[in-house]
Amino acid sequence: MAESVAAHARGSYAWEMTVTVTLDLPPDAEGESPDELAQRLRLLWALDEVRQGRMTRLRAANLVGVSLDEFLQQASNHGLDAIDYDVEDFRRELAGAP
């Protein structure tokens, strides 16, 4: 796998990074265009980042280039809940509700 990385600062806290990756894919991947494969890989990477708690769902949607609603639907299709809310926190909030 060949990899090229270029990064530059955008403001104080944000970074933009472009990564080029060369992959050997099985023959059954030939039915998708490179753009479709890139979009799918971007989505899968973003889903993993959300699962690991390193990225919010809104940021992931923006990086994938879809609306939050569309991202949440795609996330659901991959077994990722729309809301990541600790059950014990929820119970404490309910107990304190009027």
C-alpha positions as CSV (number, residue, x, y, z in Angstrom):
1,M,0.0,0.0,0.0
2,A,1.4,3.4,-1.0
3,E,0.5,6.4,1.1
4,S,1.0,10.1,0.7
5,V,0.0,12.6,3.4
6,A,-0.2,16.3,3.2
7,A,-1.6,18.4,6.0
8,H,-1.9,22.1,6.6
9,A,-3.4,24.3,9.4
10,R,-6.8,26.0,9.0
11,G,-7.2,28.4,11.9
12,S,-6.0,27.6,15.4
13,Y,-7.6,24.2,16.1
14,A,-8.7,22.6,12.8
15,W,-6.5,20.6,10.5
16,E,-7.2,19.4,7.1
17,M,-5.5,16.3,5.8
18,T,-5.5,14.6,2.5
19,V,-4.4,11.0,2.3
20,T,-3.9,9.1,-0.9
21,V,-4.1,5.3,-0.4
22,T,-3.5,2.7,-3.1
23,L,-5.3,-0.6,-2.5
24,D,-5.5,-3.9,-4.2
25,L,-9.2,-4.8,-4.3
26,P,-10.8,-8.1,-5.1
27,P,-12.4,-8.4,-8.6
28,D,-16.0,-8.0,-7.2
29,A,-15.1,-4.4,-6.4
30,E,-14.8,-3.5,-10.1
31,G,-18.5,-2.8,-10.3
32,E,-18.1,0.5,-8.3
33,S,-16.4,3.6,-9.6
34,P,-13.4,5.0,-7.7
35,D,-15.6,7.8,-6.5
36,E,-18.1,5.4,-5.1
37,L,-15.4,3.3,-3.4
38,A,-13.8,6.5,-1.9
39,Q,-17.2,7.6,-0.6
40,R,-17.9,4.2,1.0
41,L,-14.5,4.1,2.6
42,R,-14.9,7.6,3.9
43,L,-18.2,6.6,5.4
44,L,-16.8,3.5,7.0
45,W,-13.8,5.4,8.5
46,A,-16.2,8.1,9.9
47,L,-18.4,5.4,11.4
48,D,-15.5,3.8,13.1
49,E,-14.3,7.2,14.4
50,V,-17.8,7.8,15.9
51,R,-17.9,4.3,17.4
52,Q,-14.5,4.9,19.1
53,G,-15.7,8.3,20.5
54,R,-13.2,10.3,18.5
55,M,-15.7,12.1,16.4
56,T,-19.2,13.5,16.7
57,R,-22.0,12.4,14.4
58,L,-22.4,15.9,13.1
59,R,-18.7,16.2,12.2
60,A,-18.7,12.8,10.6
61,A,-21.7,13.8,8.5
62,N,-19.9,16.9,7.4
63,L,-16.8,14.9,6.5
64,V,-18.8,12.4,4.5
65,G,-20.6,15.2,2.8
66,V,-24.2,14.3,3.7
67,S,-26.8,15.8,6.0
68,L,-26.9,14.7,9.6
69,D,-30.2,12.9,8.9
70,E,-28.6,11.0,6.0
71,F,-25.6,10.1,8.1
72,L,-27.7,8.9,11.0
73,Q,-29.7,6.6,8.6
74,Q,-26.5,5.2,7.1
75,A,-25.0,4.8,10.6
76,S,-28.2,2.9,11.6
77,N,-27.7,0.6,8.6
78,H,-24.3,-0.2,10.0
79,G,-25.5,-0.8,13.6
80,L,-24.6,2.5,15.0
81,D,-27.2,4.1,17.2
82,A,-28.4,7.7,16.4
83,I,-27.9,8.7,20.0
84,D,-25.0,7.7,22.3
85,Y,-26.5,8.3,25.7
86,D,-25.4,6.6,28.9
87,V,-28.3,4.7,30.4
88,E,-27.3,5.7,34.0
89,D,-27.1,9.4,33.1
90,F,-30.6,9.1,31.5
91,R,-32.0,7.4,34.6
92,R,-30.5,10.2,36.9
93,E,-32.1,12.8,34.6
94,L,-35.4,11.1,34.8
95,A,-35.3,10.8,38.5
96,G,-34.6,14.6,38.8
97,A,-37.4,15.5,36.3
98,P,-40.5,17.3,37.7
